Amino acid sequence: MKEICREHGISEPTFYNWKAKYGGMEVSDVRRMKDLEDENARLKHIVANLTLEIDAVKNVLQKKYGGLTIREKR
């Protein structure tokens, strides 16, 4: 096992982690999982950006209307 890991430039713990994660999966399953992980990362990025935008709007509204929120203004 050490020789195979050395040839591929990975440590033995990494090999065993990958084996535990991907061991019983077909190639198509691994591809699908990778696609889902990529989509999840993209969606997390979108949520983070929207959270920052919402926070910025709240700060502007608080400065403009002296601490009133949108719900209090109605």
NUVOMI-483453 format. One line per 4 residues: number of its first residue (from 1); their letters; for each residue x, y, z of C-alpha. Coordinates in nm, 4 decimals. Example, Ala and Ser with C-alpha at 12.3 -4.5 7.8 and 13.67 -1.06 7.14 Angstrom:
1	as	1.2300/-0.4500/0.7800; 1.3670/-0.1060/0.7140
This chain:
1	mkei	0.0000/0.0000/0.0000; 0.2814/0.2399/0.0849; 0.4303/0.2037/-0.2629; 0.0995/0.2766/-0.4375
5	creh	0.0429/0.5837/-0.2213; 0.3973/0.7028/-0.2880; 0.3516/0.6565/-0.6658; 0.0392/0.8713/-0.6621
9	gise	0.1743/1.1286/-0.4192; -0.0819/1.0735/-0.1435; -0.0523/0.9674/0.2184; -0.1924/0.6414/0.3497
13	ptfy	-0.4514/0.8192/0.5690; -0.5717/1.0061/0.2584; -0.6037/0.6781/0.0719; -0.8111/0.5249/0.3499
17	nwka	-1.0281/0.8367/0.3775; -1.0970/0.8228/0.0031; -1.1618/0.4507/0.0240; -1.4153/0.5050/0.3033
21	kygg	-1.5827/0.7856/0.1094; -1.5837/0.6381/-0.2422; -1.5197/0.2651/-0.1834; -1.8525/0.1149/-0.2877
25	mevs	-1.9432/0.3712/-0.5507; -1.9568/0.3376/-0.9267; -1.7794/0.5949/-1.1419; -2.1128/0.7543/-1.2353
29	dvrr	-2.2012/0.7849/-0.8654; -1.8721/0.9587/-0.7912; -1.9272/1.1997/-1.0822; -2.2791/1.2772/-0.9608
33	mkdl	-2.1543/1.3334/-0.6066; -1.8822/1.5677/-0.7350; -2.1412/1.7599/-0.9392; -2.3630/1.7913/-0.6317
37	eden	-2.0697/1.9100/-0.4195; -1.9890/2.1743/-0.6838; -2.3508/2.2879/-0.6970; -2.3661/2.3016/-0.3178
41	arlk	-2.0539/2.5207/-0.3075; -2.2050/2.7511/-0.5721; -2.5310/2.7816/-0.3761; -2.3450/2.8515/-0.0514
45	hiva	-2.1593/3.1318/-0.2303; -2.4906/3.2784/-0.3507; -2.6378/3.2633/0.0011; -2.3290/3.4334/0.1447
49	nltl	-2.3515/3.7138/-0.1121; -2.7230/3.7643/-0.0537; -2.6689/3.7714/0.3216; -2.4112/4.0478/0.2775
53	eida	-2.6473/4.2433/0.0510; -2.9345/4.2121/0.2993; -2.7096/4.3275/0.5804; -2.5975/4.6278/0.3743
57	vknv	-2.9587/4.7241/0.2945; -3.0530/4.6938/0.6616; -2.7658/4.9234/0.7573; -2.8704/5.1827/0.4977
61	lqkk	-3.2325/5.1699/0.6108; -3.1308/5.2007/0.9730; -2.9210/5.5111/0.8984; -3.1828/5.6654/0.6690
65	yggl	-3.4864/5.6068/0.8898; -3.3243/5.6321/1.2301; -3.3442/5.2716/1.3343; -3.6874/5.1876/1.1937
69	tire	-3.7132/4.8596/1.0159; -3.9293/4.7973/0.7113; -4.1951/4.6239/0.9211; -4.2137/4.9148/1.1683
73	kr	-4.2596/5.1646/0.8843; -4.5794/5.0051/0.7515
